[in-house]
Amino acid sequence: MQAKWTGAILNEVFDNLTTNRPDLDAVKLSLTAFVRAQIDLDRDVVYAAVTRIADSWRNPPGAVADVIARLERDGLLETAAALRE
C-alpha cells in the first residue's frame, strides 16, 4: 500500500527541479525516472529539494534521512538509493 503523500513528495521535488531548470521536458518520464535523471544531472539540486521537504515537516519534524526512508518504504528504492549515495 502506498501512502498518499508519496506522490506529493515527488511532485514537490519535480516542482522544485523544474523551477530551477525550466528547460526540462519531464512529461515523457515517470516521476521516479525523472528524479533519477535529475540526480544524475545535478545531485546537489535534488538534495536541496529533499532538504526543503524535510525542513517543512513540523509534526513530527523531519530530516533528509526521514524523507529518503519514506521514499524507500513506498517502493521508490532506486530513488532512495541514489539519494543515499
Phi, psi and omega in degrees: 000131182262133178293148183294333184279349183298315177300324179295320178297311181295322177296322178294317176300313179304311181299317178297318181291317182286335174294319180279338183225072183295348180281352183285139175248091185266357185301326185278352184251149168292160179300321179296314179295323179296313180297317179299318178298322180289324175300318179294325180282314184203085183302324182297322179293316180294315180298322177297321178295318178295322177297318177297322177297311180300318181295335181279344180284128183243329186223087002275163176300151182240162174231165179305318180300326178293318179296314180297318179297321179293320177299316180296315180300332180269014173091005179268061188296318182295317179297314180299315180297319180295324179286336178278343183297000000 
